[in-house]
């Protein structure tokens, strides 16, 4: 939900889209039900994701200098 809120704050989703997406997610009992969200809402999320670079972040390999939790 934080990502959806950020999309709204960046004006990448309209308040109505944000409301509809948030309500759909809240009602969903499983990831499969979330995937059944209407196409127009998915398209809005996908467009916002592209602008935010979310897909690029997910595809970026981890930094080689990233340490463990204890910094090693």
PDB file of N, CA, C and O in Angstrom:
ATOM      1  N   UNK A   1       0.813  -1.196   0.000  1.00  0.00           N
ATOM      2  CA  UNK A   1       0.000   0.000   0.000  1.00  0.00           C
ATOM      3  C   UNK A   1       0.861   1.266   0.000  1.00  0.00           C
ATOM      4  O   UNK A   1       0.451   2.300  -0.529  1.00  0.00           O
ATOM      5  N   UNK A   2       2.046   1.183   0.590  1.00  0.00           N
ATOM      6  CA  UNK A   2       2.914   2.346   0.630  1.00  0.00           C
ATOM      7  C   UNK A   2       3.243   2.818  -0.787  1.00  0.00           C
ATOM      8  O   UNK A   2       3.263   4.020  -1.050  1.00  0.00           O
ATOM      9  N   UNK A   3       3.498   1.891  -1.687  1.00  0.00           N
ATOM     10  CA  UNK A   3       3.820   2.250  -3.068  1.00  0.00           C
ATOM     11  C   UNK A   3       2.638   2.933  -3.737  1.00  0.00           C
ATOM     12  O   UNK A   3       2.814   3.911  -4.464  1.00  0.00           O
ATOM     13  N   UNK A   4       1.443   2.427  -3.499  1.00  0.00           N
ATOM     14  CA  UNK A   4       0.240   3.038  -4.074  1.00  0.00           C
ATOM     15  C   UNK A   4       0.075   4.454  -3.526  1.00  0.00           C
ATOM     16  O   UNK A   4      -0.277   5.370  -4.269  1.00  0.00           O
ATOM     17  N   UNK A   5       0.326   4.634  -2.237  1.00  0.00           N
ATOM     18  CA  UNK A   5       0.244   5.970  -1.635  1.00  0.00           C
ATOM     19  C   UNK A   5       1.262   6.910  -2.261  1.00  0.00           C
ATOM     20  O   UNK A   5       0.960   8.073  -2.532  1.00  0.00           O
ATOM     21  N   UNK A   6       2.469   6.403  -2.489  1.00  0.00           N
ATOM     22  CA  UNK A   6       3.505   7.226  -3.110  1.00  0.00           C
ATOM     23  C   UNK A   6       3.097   7.610  -4.530  1.00  0.00           C
ATOM     24  O   UNK A   6       3.341   8.738  -4.959  1.00  0.00           O
ATOM     25  N   UNK A   7       2.483   6.691  -5.258  1.00  0.00           N
ATOM     26  CA  UNK A   7       2.008   6.989  -6.610  1.00  0.00           C
ATOM     27  C   UNK A   7       0.988   8.125  -6.581  1.00  0.00           C
ATOM     28  O   UNK A   7       0.992   8.989  -7.458  1.00  0.00           O
ATOM     29  N   UNK A   8       0.125   8.122  -5.583  1.00  0.00           N
ATOM     30  CA  UNK A   8      -0.858   9.198  -5.441  1.00  0.00           C
ATOM     31  C   UNK A   8      -0.149  10.510  -5.116  1.00  0.00           C
ATOM     32  O   UNK A   8      -0.446  11.542  -5.717  1.00  0.00           O
ATOM     33  N   UNK A   9       0.780  10.476  -4.176  1.00  0.00           N
ATOM     34  CA  UNK A   9       1.497  11.686  -3.772  1.00  0.00           C
ATOM     35  C   UNK A   9       2.288  12.297  -4.918  1.00  0.00           C
ATOM     36  O   UNK A   9       2.478  13.512  -4.965  1.00  0.00           O
ATOM     37  N   UNK A  10       2.750  11.462  -5.842  1.00  0.00           N
ATOM     38  CA  UNK A  10       3.491  11.948  -7.009  1.00  0.00           C
ATOM     39  C   UNK A  10       2.565  12.310  -8.167  1.00  0.00           C
ATOM     40  O   UNK A  10       3.029  12.650  -9.255  1.00  0.00           O
ATOM     41  N   UNK A  11       1.260  12.237  -7.932  1.00  0.00           N
ATOM     42  CA  UNK A  11       0.241  12.539  -8.944  1.00  0.00           C
ATOM     43  C   UNK A  11       0.334  11.597 -10.142  1.00  0.00           C
ATOM     44  O   UNK A  11       0.030  11.985 -11.270  1.00  0.00           O
ATOM     45  N   UNK A  12       0.758  10.348  -9.890  1.00  0.00           N
ATOM     46  CA  UNK A  12       0.809   9.337 -10.943  1.00  0.00           C
ATOM     47  C   UNK A  12      -0.481   8.531 -10.985  1.00  0.00           C
ATOM     48  O   UNK A  12      -0.760   7.842 -11.966  1.00  0.00           O
ATOM     49  N   UNK A  13      -1.264   8.618  -9.917  1.00  0.00           N
ATOM     50  CA  UNK A  13      -2.601   8.045  -9.855  1.00  0.00           C
ATOM     51  C   UNK A  13      -3.559   9.156  -9.450  1.00  0.00           C
ATOM     52  O   UNK A  13      -3.195  10.051  -8.686  1.00  0.00           O
ATOM     53  N   UNK A  14      -4.770   9.098  -9.956  1.00  0.00           N
ATOM     54  CA  UNK A  14      -5.780  10.039  -9.499  1.00  0.00           C
ATOM     55  C   UNK A  14      -6.288   9.581  -8.134  1.00  0.00           C
ATOM     56  O   UNK A  14      -6.132   8.414  -7.776  1.00  0.00           O
ATOM     57  N   UNK A  15      -6.885  10.478  -7.379  1.00  0.00           N
ATOM     58  CA  UNK A  15      -7.465  10.045  -6.098  1.00  0.00           C
ATOM     59  C   UNK A  15      -8.480   8.909  -6.273  1.00  0.00           C
ATOM     60  O   UNK A  15      -8.554   8.018  -5.427  1.00  0.00           O
ATOM     61  N   UNK A  16      -9.250   8.931  -7.342  1.00  0.00           N
ATOM     62  CA  UNK A  16     -10.233   7.865  -7.592  1.00  0.00           C
ATOM     63  C   UNK A  16      -9.543   6.539  -7.889  1.00  0.00           C
ATOM     64  O   UNK A  16      -9.948   5.498  -7.371  1.00  0.00           O
ATOM     65  N   UNK A  17      -8.504   6.571  -8.721  1.00  0.00           N
ATOM     66  CA  UNK A  17      -7.738   5.344  -9.003  1.00  0.00           C
ATOM     67  C   UNK A  17      -7.130   4.798  -7.715  1.00  0.00           C
ATOM     68  O   UNK A  17      -7.191   3.596  -7.456  1.00  0.00           O
ATOM     69  N   UNK A  18      -6.551   5.668  -6.919  1.00  0.00           N
ATOM     70  CA  UNK A  18      -5.945   5.258  -5.648  1.00  0.00           C
ATOM     71  C   UNK A  18      -6.992   4.593  -4.763  1.00  0.00           C
ATOM     72  O   UNK A  18      -6.740   3.541  -4.176  1.00  0.00           O
ATOM     73  N   UNK A  19      -8.151   5.200  -4.673  1.00  0.00           N
ATOM     74  CA  UNK A  19      -9.228   4.640  -3.847  1.00  0.00           C
ATOM     75  C   UNK A  19      -9.647   3.262  -4.359  1.00  0.00           C
ATOM     76  O   UNK A  19      -9.782   2.321  -3.577  1.00  0.00           O
ATOM     77  N   UNK A  20      -9.850   3.144  -5.664  1.00  0.00           N
ATOM     78  CA  UNK A  20     -10.295   1.878  -6.239  1.00  0.00           C
ATOM     79  C   UNK A  20      -9.237   0.784  -6.075  1.00  0.00           C
ATOM     80  O   UNK A  20      -9.571  -0.351  -5.737  1.00  0.00           O
ATOM     81  N   UNK A  21      -7.985   1.111  -6.307  1.00  0.00           N
ATOM     82  CA  UNK A  21      -6.907   0.128  -6.179  1.00  0.00           C
ATOM     83  C   UNK A  21      -6.753  -0.289  -4.719  1.00  0.00           C
ATOM     84  O   UNK A  21      -6.637  -1.477  -4.418  1.00  0.00           O
ATOM     85  N   UNK A  22      -6.753   0.681  -3.822  1.00  0.00           N
ATOM     86  CA  UNK A  22      -6.622   0.374  -2.395  1.00  0.00           C
ATOM     87  C   UNK A  22      -7.761  -0.509  -1.913  1.00  0.00           C
ATOM     88  O   UNK A  22      -7.545  -1.452  -1.152  1.00  0.00           O
ATOM     89  N   UNK A  23      -8.976  -0.200  -2.359  1.00  0.00           N
ATOM     90  CA  UNK A  23     -10.139  -0.993  -1.956  1.00  0.00           C
ATOM     91  C   UNK A  23     -10.037  -2.410  -2.512  1.00  0.00           C
ATOM     92  O   UNK A  23     -10.360  -3.373  -1.818  1.00  0.00           O
ATOM     93  N   UNK A  24      -9.590  -2.541  -3.755  1.00  0.00           N
ATOM     94  CA  UNK A  24      -9.440  -3.877  -4.358  1.00  0.00           C
ATOM     95  C   UNK A  24      -8.432  -4.708  -3.560  1.00  0.00           C
ATOM     96  O   UNK A  24      -8.683  -5.870  -3.240  1.00  0.00           O
ATOM     97  N   UNK A  25      -7.298  -4.098  -3.248  1.00  0.00           N
ATOM     98  CA  UNK A  25      -6.260  -4.809  -2.500  1.00  0.00           C
ATOM     99  C   UNK A  25      -6.769  -5.192  -1.112  1.00  0.00           C
ATOM    100  O   UNK A  25      -6.506  -6.297  -0.638  1.00  0.00           O
ATOM    101  N   UNK A  26      -7.488  -4.292  -0.466  1.00  0.00           N
ATOM    102  CA  UNK A  26      -8.003  -4.566   0.882  1.00  0.00           C
ATOM    103  C   UNK A  26      -9.000  -5.721   0.882  1.00  0.00           C
ATOM    104  O   UNK A  26      -9.062  -6.490   1.841  1.00  0.00           O
ATOM    105  N   UNK A  27      -9.779  -5.842  -0.191  1.00  0.00           N
ATOM    106  CA  UNK A  27     -10.786  -6.916  -0.276  1.00  0.00           C
ATOM    107  C   UNK A  27     -10.183  -8.255  -0.681  1.00  0.00           C
ATOM    108  O   UNK A  27     -10.760  -9.307  -0.403  1.00  0.00           O
ATOM    109  N   UNK A  28      -9.037  -8.222  -1.329  1.00  0.00           N
ATOM    110  CA  UNK A  28      -8.437  -9.452  -1.857  1.00  0.00           C
ATOM    111  C   UNK A  28      -7.942 -10.335  -0.713  1.00  0.00           C
ATOM    112  O   UNK A  28      -7.305  -9.866   0.230  1.00  0.00           O
ATOM    113  N   UNK A  29      -8.252 -11.612  -0.825  1.00  0.00           N
ATOM    114  CA  UNK A  29      -7.815 -12.582   0.171  1.00  0.00           C
ATOM    115  C   UNK A  29      -6.520 -13.289  -0.228  1.00  0.00           C
ATOM    116  O   UNK A  29      -5.949 -14.034   0.568  1.00  0.00           O
ATOM    117  N   UNK A  30      -6.059 -13.061  -1.453  1.00  0.00           N
ATOM    118  CA  UNK A  30      -4.858 -13.739  -1.924  1.00  0.00           C
ATOM    119  C   UNK A  30      -4.223 -12.924  -3.049  1.00  0.00           C
ATOM    120  O   UNK A  30      -4.878 -12.068  -3.643  1.00  0.00           O
ATOM    121  N   UNK A  31      -2.959 -13.188  -3.339  1.00  0.00           N
ATOM    122  CA  UNK A  31      -2.321 -12.527  -4.481  1.00  0.00           C
ATOM    123  C   UNK A  31      -3.070 -12.799  -5.783  1.00  0.00           C
ATOM    124  O   UNK A  31      -3.135 -11.930  -6.653  1.00  0.00           O
ATOM    125  N   UNK A  32      -3.638 -14.003  -5.924  1.00  0.00           N
ATOM    126  CA  UNK A  32      -4.392 -14.317  -7.145  1.00  0.00           C
ATOM    127  C   UNK A  32      -5.598 -13.398  -7.307  1.00  0.00           C
ATOM    128  O   UNK A  32      -5.939 -13.011  -8.425  1.00  0.00           O
ATOM    129  N   UNK A  33      -6.240 -13.048  -6.200  1.00  0.00           N
ATOM    130  CA  UNK A  33      -7.382 -12.133  -6.284  1.00  0.00           C
ATOM    131  C   UNK A  33      -6.928 -10.723  -6.644  1.00  0.00           C
ATOM    132  O   UNK A  33      -7.630 -10.006  -7.357  1.00  0.00           O
ATOM    133  N   UNK A  34      -5.760 -10.327  -6.155  1.00  0.00           N
ATOM    134  CA  UNK A  34      -5.230  -9.013  -6.543  1.00  0.00           C
ATOM    135  C   UNK A  34      -4.985  -8.980  -8.041  1.00  0.00           C
ATOM    136  O   UNK A  34      -5.237  -7.965  -8.690  1.00  0.00           O
ATOM    137  N   UNK A  35      -4.494 -10.087  -8.599  1.00  0.00           N
ATOM    138  CA  UNK A  35      -4.213 -10.159 -10.029  1.00  0.00           C
ATOM    139  C   UNK A  35      -5.469 -10.072 -10.888  1.00  0.00           C
ATOM    140  O   UNK A  35      -5.374  -9.864 -12.098  1.00  0.00           O
ATOM    141  N   UNK A  36      -6.624 -10.226 -10.290  1.00  0.00           N
ATOM    142  CA  UNK A  36      -7.895 -10.128 -11.014  1.00  0.00           C
ATOM    143  C   UNK A  36      -8.428  -8.698 -11.039  1.00  0.00           C
ATOM    144  O   UNK A  36      -9.560  -8.470 -11.464  1.00  0.00           O
ATOM    145  N   UNK A  37      -7.628  -7.737 -10.591  1.00  0.00           N
ATOM    146  CA  UNK A  37      -8.036  -6.332 -10.607  1.00  0.00           C
ATOM    147  C   UNK A  37      -8.365  -5.932 -12.050  1.00  0.00           C
ATOM    148  O   UNK A  37      -7.711  -6.400 -12.982  1.00  0.00           O
ATOM    149  N   UNK A  38      -9.360  -5.081 -12.240  1.00  0.00           N
ATOM    150  CA  UNK A  38      -9.724  -4.658 -13.600  1.00  0.00           C
ATOM    151  C   UNK A  38      -8.534  -4.085 -14.377  1.00  0.00           C
ATOM    152  O   UNK A  38      -7.654  -3.433 -13.814  1.00  0.00           O
ATOM    153  N   UNK A  39      -8.537  -4.345 -15.669  1.00  0.00           N
ATOM    154  CA  UNK A  39      -7.421  -3.965 -16.543  1.00  0.00           C
ATOM    155  C   UNK A  39      -7.088  -2.476 -16.463  1.00  0.00           C
ATOM    156  O   UNK A  39      -5.912  -2.113 -16.462  1.00  0.00           O
ATOM    157  N   UNK A  40      -8.086  -1.618 -16.398  1.00  0.00           N
ATOM    158  CA  UNK A  40      -7.823  -0.173 -16.358  1.00  0.00           C
ATOM    159  C   UNK A  40      -7.026   0.215 -15.114  1.00  0.00           C
ATOM    160  O   UNK A  40      -6.175   1.102 -15.169  1.00  0.00           O
ATOM    161  N   UNK A  41      -7.304  -0.448 -14.000  1.00  0.00           N
ATOM    162  CA  UNK A  41      -6.552  -0.155 -12.778  1.00  0.00           C
ATOM    163  C   UNK A  41      -5.131  -0.691 -12.880  1.00  0.00           C
ATOM    164  O   UNK A  41      -4.185  -0.031 -12.451  1.00  0.00           O
ATOM    165  N   UNK A  42      -4.976  -1.896 -13.449  1.00  0.00           N
ATOM    166  CA  UNK A  42      -3.627  -2.447 -13.644  1.00  0.00           C
ATOM    167  C   UNK A  42      -2.810  -1.538 -14.540  1.00  0.00           C
ATOM    168  O   UNK A  42      -1.631  -1.295 -14.278  1.00  0.00           O
ATOM    169  N   UNK A  43      -3.432  -1.032 -15.598  1.00  0.00           N
ATOM    170  CA  UNK A  43      -2.708  -0.156 -16.530  1.00  0.00           C
ATOM    171  C   UNK A  43      -2.244   1.113 -15.825  1.00  0.00           C
ATOM    172  O   UNK A  43      -1.144   1.600 -16.086  1.00  0.00           O
ATOM    173  N   UNK A  44      -3.074   1.650 -14.934  1.00  0.00           N
ATOM    174  CA  UNK A  44      -2.684   2.844 -14.180  1.00  0.00           C
ATOM    175  C   UNK A  44      -1.492   2.545 -13.285  1.00  0.00           C
ATOM    176  O   UNK A  44      -0.558   3.343 -13.206  1.00  0.00           O
ATOM    177  N   UNK A  45      -1.517   1.399 -12.609  1.00  0.00           N
ATOM    178  CA  UNK A  45      -0.402   1.000 -11.740  1.00  0.00           C
ATOM    179  C   UNK A  45       0.859   0.773 -12.578  1.00  0.00           C
ATOM    180  O   UNK A  45       1.947   1.190 -12.182  1.00  0.00           O
ATOM    181  N   UNK A  46       0.721   0.123 -13.717  1.00  0.00           N
ATOM    182  CA  UNK A  46       1.875  -0.145 -14.577  1.00  0.00           C
ATOM    183  C   UNK A  46       2.503   1.147 -15.082  1.00  0.00           C
ATOM    184  O   UNK A  46       3.727   1.282 -15.085  1.00  0.00           O
ATOM    185  N   UNK A  47       1.671   2.101 -15.511  1.00  0.00           N
ATOM    186  CA  UNK A  47       2.210   3.390 -15.984  1.00  0.00           C
ATOM    187  C   UNK A  47       2.956   4.099 -14.860  1.00  0.00           C
ATOM    188  O   UNK A  47       4.049   4.624 -15.073  1.00  0.00           O
ATOM    189  N   UNK A  48       2.375   4.117 -13.676  1.00  0.00           N
ATOM    190  CA  UNK A  48       3.015   4.772 -12.534  1.00  0.00           C
ATOM    191  C   UNK A  48       4.317   4.051 -12.171  1.00  0.00           C
ATOM    192  O   UNK A  48       5.309   4.692 -11.823  1.00  0.00           O
ATOM    193  N   UNK A  49       4.311   2.729 -12.252  1.00  0.00           N
ATOM    194  CA  UNK A  49       5.511   1.946 -11.939  1.00  0.00           C
ATOM    195  C   UNK A  49       6.651   2.273 -12.885  1.00  0.00           C
ATOM    196  O   UNK A  49       7.807   2.353 -12.468  1.00  0.00           O
ATOM    197  N   UNK A  50       6.330   2.462 -14.159  1.00  0.00           N
ATOM    198  CA  UNK A  50       7.354   2.802 -15.148  1.00  0.00           C
ATOM    199  C   UNK A  50       7.959   4.160 -14.810  1.00  0.00           C
ATOM    200  O   UNK A  50       9.179   4.319 -14.826  1.00  0.00           O
ATOM    201  N   UNK A  51       7.114   5.135 -14.508  1.00  0.00           N
ATOM    202  CA  UNK A  51       7.610   6.475 -14.180  1.00  0.00           C
ATOM    203  C   UNK A  51       8.490   6.438 -12.941  1.00  0.00           C
ATOM    204  O   UNK A  51       9.500   7.138 -12.871  1.00  0.00           O
ATOM    205  N   UNK A  52       8.110   5.625 -11.967  1.00  0.00           N
ATOM    206  CA  UNK A  52       8.863   5.522 -10.715  1.00  0.00           C
ATOM    207  C   UNK A  52      10.099   4.631 -10.848  1.00  0.00           C
ATOM    208  O   UNK A  52      10.941   4.613  -9.950  1.00  0.00           O
ATOM    209  N   UNK A  53      10.219   3.897 -11.948  1.00  0.00           N
ATOM    210  CA  UNK A  53      11.368   3.024 -12.158  1.00  0.00           C
ATOM    211  C   UNK A  53      11.345   1.772 -11.297  1.00  0.00           C
ATOM    212  O   UNK A  53      12.394   1.191 -11.018  1.00  0.00           O
ATOM    213  N   UNK A  54      10.172   1.356 -10.878  1.00  0.00           N
ATOM    214  CA  UNK A  54      10.059   0.188 -10.003  1.00  0.00           C
ATOM    215  C   UNK A  54      10.583  -1.066 -10.677  1.00  0.00           C
ATOM    216  O   UNK A  54      11.318  -1.833 -10.056  1.00  0.00           O
ATOM    217  N   UNK A  55      10.226  -1.292 -11.929  1.00  0.00           N
ATOM    218  CA  UNK A  55      10.696  -2.489 -12.631  1.00  0.00           C
ATOM    219  C   UNK A  55      12.212  -2.495 -12.749  1.00  0.00           C
ATOM    220  O   UNK A  55      12.842  -3.538 -12.580  1.00  0.00           O
ATOM    221  N   UNK A  56      12.799  -1.347 -13.035  1.00  0.00           N
ATOM    222  CA  UNK A  56      14.252  -1.264 -13.151  1.00  0.00           C
ATOM    223  C   UNK A  56      14.913  -1.604 -11.819  1.00  0.00           C
ATOM    224  O   UNK A  56      15.937  -2.287 -11.785  1.00  0.00           O
ATOM    225  N   UNK A  57      14.329  -1.130 -10.732  1.00  0.00           N
ATOM    226  CA  UNK A  57      14.879  -1.445  -9.403  1.00  0.00           C
ATOM    227  C   UNK A  57      14.827  -2.941  -9.132  1.00  0.00           C
ATOM    228  O   UNK A  57      15.761  -3.502  -8.559  1.00  0.00           O
ATOM    229  N   UNK A  58      13.748  -3.586  -9.536  1.00  0.00           N
ATOM    230  CA  UNK A  58      13.603  -5.013  -9.282  1.00  0.00           C
ATOM    231  C   UNK A  58      14.546  -5.848 -10.135  1.00  0.00           C
ATOM    232  O   UNK A  58      14.928  -6.950  -9.741  1.00  0.00           O
ATOM    233  N   UNK A  59      14.922  -5.335 -11.299  1.00  0.00           N
ATOM    234  CA  UNK A  59      15.788  -6.080 -12.204  1.00  0.00           C
ATOM    235  C   UNK A  59      17.271  -5.804 -11.973  1.00  0.00           C
ATOM    236  O   UNK A  59      18.125  -6.518 -12.497  1.00  0.00           O
ATOM    237  N   UNK A  60      17.579  -4.768 -11.190  1.00  0.00           N
ATOM    238  CA  UNK A  60      18.974  -4.402 -10.938  1.00  0.00           C
ATOM    239  C   UNK A  60      19.627  -5.456 -10.047  1.00  0.00           C
ATOM    240  O   UNK A  60      19.066  -5.825  -9.015  1.00  0.00           O
ATOM    241  N   UNK A  61      20.814  -5.946 -10.437  1.00  0.00           N
ATOM    242  CA  UNK A  61      21.496  -6.928  -9.575  1.00  0.00           C
ATOM    243  C   UNK A  61      21.928  -6.270  -8.275  1.00  0.00           C
ATOM    244  O   UNK A  61      22.140  -5.058  -8.231  1.00  0.00           O
ATOM    245  N   UNK A  62      22.058  -7.055  -7.227  1.00  0.00           N
ATOM    246  CA  UNK A  62      22.502  -6.478  -5.956  1.00  0.00           C
ATOM    247  C   UNK A  62      23.915  -5.928  -6.077  1.00  0.00           C
ATOM    248  O   UNK A  62      24.728  -6.432  -6.852  1.00  0.00           O
ATOM    249  N   UNK A  63      24.192  -4.903  -5.310  1.00  0.00           N
ATOM    250  CA  UNK A  63      25.526  -4.307  -5.312  1.00  0.00           C
ATOM    251  C   UNK A  63      26.521  -5.317  -4.740  1.00  0.00           C
ATOM    252  O   UNK A  63      26.239  -5.994  -3.751  1.00  0.00           O
ATOM    253  N   UNK A  64      27.672  -5.404  -5.371  1.00  0.00           N
ATOM    254  CA  UNK A  64      28.689  -6.354  -4.920  1.00  0.00           C
ATOM    255  C   UNK A  64      29.273  -5.965  -3.570  1.00  0.00           C
ATOM    256  O   UNK A  64      29.815  -6.805  -2.853  1.00  0.00           O
ATOM    257  N   UNK A  65      29.158  -4.680  -3.229  1.00  0.00           N
ATOM    258  CA  UNK A  65      29.712  -4.231  -1.953  1.00  0.00           C
ATOM    259  C   UNK A  65      28.661  -4.244  -0.840  1.00  0.00           C
ATOM    260  O   UNK A  65      28.933  -3.794   0.273  1.00  0.00           O
ATOM    261  N   UNK A  66      27.475  -4.752  -1.134  1.00  0.00           N
ATOM    262  CA  UNK A  66      26.429  -4.819  -0.108  1.00  0.00           C
ATOM    263  C   UNK A  66      26.814  -5.869   0.921  1.00  0.00           C
ATOM    264  O   UNK A  66      27.026  -7.036   0.592  1.00  0.00           O
ATOM    265  N   UNK A  67      26.899  -5.444   2.142  1.00  0.00           N
ATOM    266  CA  UNK A  67      27.269  -6.368   3.209  1.00  0.00           C
ATOM    267  C   UNK A  67      26.057  -7.021   3.810  1.00  0.00           C
ATOM    268  O   UNK A  67      24.921  -6.708   3.453  1.00  0.00           O
ATOM    269  N   UNK A  68      26.305  -7.933   4.727  1.00  0.00           N
ATOM    270  CA  UNK A  68      25.225  -8.586   5.460  1.00  0.00           C
ATOM    271  C   UNK A  68      24.663  -7.652   6.504  1.00  0.00           C
ATOM    272  O   UNK A  68      25.012  -6.473   6.555  1.00  0.00           O
ATOM    273  N   UNK A  69      23.804  -8.179   7.323  1.00  0.00           N
ATOM    274  CA  UNK A  69      23.154  -7.394   8.367  1.00  0.00           C
ATOM    275  C   UNK A  69      24.183  -6.810   9.329  1.00  0.00           C
ATOM    276  O   UNK A  69      24.015  -5.689   9.810  1.00  0.00           O
ATOM    277  N   UNK A  70      25.232  -7.549   9.608  1.00  0.00           N
ATOM    278  CA  UNK A  70      26.242  -7.083  10.550  1.00  0.00           C
ATOM    279  C   UNK A  70      27.350  -6.259   9.882  1.00  0.00           C
ATOM    280  O   UNK A  70      28.347  -5.907  10.513  1.00  0.00           O
ATOM    281  N   UNK A  71      27.151  -5.957   8.576  1.00  0.00           N
ATOM    282  CA  UNK A  71      28.103  -5.118   7.847  1.00  0.00           C
ATOM    283  C   UNK A  71      29.261  -5.872   7.241  1.00  0.00           C
ATOM    284  O   UNK A  71      30.167  -5.243   6.695  1.00  0.00           O
ATOM    285  N   UNK A  72      29.277  -7.193   7.311  1.00  0.00           N
ATOM    286  CA  UNK A  72      30.363  -8.002   6.742  1.00  0.00           C
ATOM    287  C   UNK A  72      29.924  -8.689   5.481  1.00  0.00           C
ATOM    288  O   UNK A  72      30.708  -9.412   4.867  1.00  0.00           O
TER     289      UNK A  72
END
